[in-house]
Amino acid sequence: MKSRPPGHVRIIAGTLRGSKLPVPDRPGLRPSTDRVRETLFNWLQVKVPGARVLDLFAGTGALGFEAVSRGAAATTLIERDPVLAEALRASATRFKLQSVRVVTADALAWLAQPAGERFDLVFLDPPFDAGLWEQAASRLEPWLAPDAWIYVETPAKSPPSLPSGWRLHREGQTRDVRYALFRTGNASAPESAATIAGEPNPQVNPSA
């Protein structure tokens, strides 16, 4: 029997530390776990302050709101489910966040429009049963800042192929999920040229 989602998730750190985000019982909704989010934001701790953030397939907004809590300059949350989008707006209002924009739209359709801005950090974590990683990744380039960071969360046993220009920075894995942080641009000494579909980087400590 499929388990029900938790009633809420908590923001881990920053100005909104301990604040709760609701987790409605909606198809495909699967919030990133506390452990995964804490690891990710440890990797990103010097990158988030001042960043322009795009949270595609926002769901509960756990990633986007965590970024705002830790000092992101602005965050755009894309969510096509009207119930989830309304919950995101309610949370932004409750937290009195002027820097959060919620867009009720299909992520792929939204990415297909002319890029109106570029983002420093993108969260790409669609519902696992939708298989949208490759399509979304292929449409992201016009929206990325010159040296952007992209976080990708996928099933552990069936990672997708991603653009060859995305260089793996760090990755980790739980029993069910592989999570990885990529970067674009021409930064020196990338840790790995692998994609998420390749072998894990032996120099990376997933619990860092």
C-alpha positions in Angstrom: 0.0 0.0 0.0 1.3 3.4 -1.0 2.2 5.5 2.1 0.7 9.0 2.5 3.0 12.0 2.3 4.0 13.7 5.5 1.8 16.6 6.6 4.6 19.2 6.3 8.3 19.7 5.7 10.5 22.1 7.7 12.9 24.6 6.4 16.3 23.5 7.8 18.3 26.7 8.2 18.5 30.5 7.6 16.0 33.2 8.4 13.0 30.8 8.0 14.6 28.0 10.0 11.9 25.7 11.5 9.1 27.1 9.4 6.7 24.5 8.1 5.6 24.0 4.5 2.4 22.0 3.9 2.6 18.7 1.9 -0.8 18.2 0.3 -1.7 14.7 -0.8 -1.3 15.2 -4.5 -0.3 12.8 -7.3 3.5 12.6 -7.8 4.4 14.9 -4.9 7.6 13.7 -3.3 9.4 16.3 -1.2 13.2 16.0 -1.0 14.1 14.5 2.4 15.7 16.6 5.1 19.0 14.7 4.7 19.2 15.3 1.0 18.3 19.0 1.4 20.8 19.5 4.1 23.6 17.9 2.1 22.7 19.9 -1.0 22.7 23.2 0.8 26.0 22.4 2.5 27.4 22.0 -1.0 25.8 25.3 -2.0 26.5 27.3 1.1 28.7 30.0 -0.5 26.6 30.0 -3.8 23.1 30.7 -2.5 23.5 34.2 -1.0 22.4 36.7 -3.7 21.5 34.0 -6.2 18.6 34.2 -8.7 16.9 30.8 -8.2 14.5 28.8 -10.4 12.6 26.0 -8.8 11.0 24.0 -11.6 8.3 21.4 -10.6 8.3 23.2 -7.3 5.8 21.0 -5.5 6.0 21.9 -1.8 8.6 24.6 -2.5 11.0 23.0 0.0 14.0 23.7 -2.2 13.0 27.2 -3.3 12.0 28.4 0.1 15.2 26.9 1.6 17.2 28.9 -0.9 15.3 32.1 0.1 15.8 31.4 3.8 19.6 31.1 3.2 19.9 34.4 1.3 18.9 34.0 -2.3 18.0 37.3 -3.9 14.9 36.0 -5.7 13.2 32.7 -6.4 10.8 31.8 -9.1 8.6 28.7 -8.3 7.0 26.9 -11.3 4.1 24.6 -10.5 1.3 23.4 -12.8 -1.0 21.9 -10.1 -3.3 24.8 -9.0 -3.7 23.4 -5.5 0.1 23.2 -5.0 0.6 26.6 -6.5 -1.9 28.2 -4.2 -0.2 26.6 -1.2 3.1 28.1 -2.4 1.6 31.5 -2.6 0.0 31.1 0.8 3.4 30.2 2.2 5.1 33.2 0.6 2.4 35.5 2.0 2.7 33.9 5.4 6.5 34.4 5.4 6.1 38.0 4.0 8.5 37.2 1.2 8.6 39.8 -1.6 11.4 37.9 -3.4 9.3 34.8 -4.2 7.3 34.6 -7.4 4.9 31.7 -8.0 3.9 30.8 -11.6 1.1 28.4 -12.2 2.3 26.8 -15.4 3.6 23.6 -17.0 7.3 23.7 -16.6 8.1 22.6 -20.2 5.7 25.1 -21.7 7.2 27.8 -19.5 10.7 27.0 -20.5 9.7 27.0 -24.2 8.9 30.7 -24.2 11.6 33.3 -24.8 13.8 33.6 -21.8 13.0 36.7 -19.8 15.8 36.3 -17.3 18.8 34.1 -16.4 19.2 32.1 -13.2 22.2 31.3 -11.2 20.8 28.2 -9.5 18.1 25.8 -10.9 16.4 22.9 -9.1 15.3 20.2 -11.5 13.3 17.6 -9.5 10.2 16.6 -11.5 7.8 13.8 -10.4 9.7 10.5 -10.9 7.0 8.8 -12.9 6.8 11.7 -15.4 10.3 11.2 -16.9 10.8 14.9 -17.7 14.4 15.4 -16.8 15.8 15.3 -20.4 13.1 17.5 -21.9 13.4 20.1 -19.2 17.3 20.0 -19.3 17.3 20.5 -23.1 15.2 23.7 -22.7 17.1 25.3 -19.8 20.2 26.7 -21.6 18.6 30.1 -22.5 17.6 30.6 -18.9 21.0 29.8 -17.4 23.5 32.4 -16.2 27.0 32.1 -17.6 28.2 30.1 -14.6 25.0 28.4 -13.4 24.5 25.6 -10.9 21.8 22.9 -11.6 20.6 20.5 -9.0 19.0 17.2 -10.3 17.2 14.6 -8.3 16.4 11.3 -10.0 15.6 7.7 -9.2 18.7 5.9 -8.0 18.5 3.0 -10.5 17.4 4.9 -13.7 19.3 8.2 -14.1 18.6 10.1 -17.3 21.1 11.5 -19.8 21.8 15.2 -19.3 23.6 17.8 -21.5 27.3 17.1 -22.0 28.1 20.7 -21.1 26.9 20.1 -17.5 29.9 19.2 -15.3 29.2 17.1 -12.3 30.3 18.9 -9.1 29.1 16.6 -6.4 26.6 13.7 -6.1 25.2 11.4 -3.5 22.7 8.6 -3.2 20.1 7.1 -0.9 18.3 3.8 -1.4 15.8 5.3 -3.7 17.3 8.6 -4.9 20.3 9.9 -6.7 21.0 13.6 -6.2 23.6 15.6 -8.0 24.9 19.1 -8.4 26.1 20.3 -11.8 27.6 23.5 -13.1 27.9 25.2 -16.5 30.4 27.8 -17.8 34.1 27.6 -18.0 35.0 27.3 -14.3 38.5 25.9 -13.8 39.3 22.5 -12.5 35.9 20.9 -12.5 35.7 17.9 -10.1 34.3 15.6 -12.8 33.2 15.6 -16.4 30.7 12.8 -15.8 27.0 13.1 -16.3 24.5 11.8 -13.7 24.2 8.7 -15.9 27.9 7.9 -15.4 29.9 6.4 -12.6 30.0 8.3 -9.3 33.1 10.4 -8.7 35.2 8.5 -6.2 36.5 11.7 -4.7 33.1 12.9 -3.6 31.8 12.3 -0.1 28.0 12.1 -0.4 27.6 13.1 3.2 29.6 16.2 2.9 
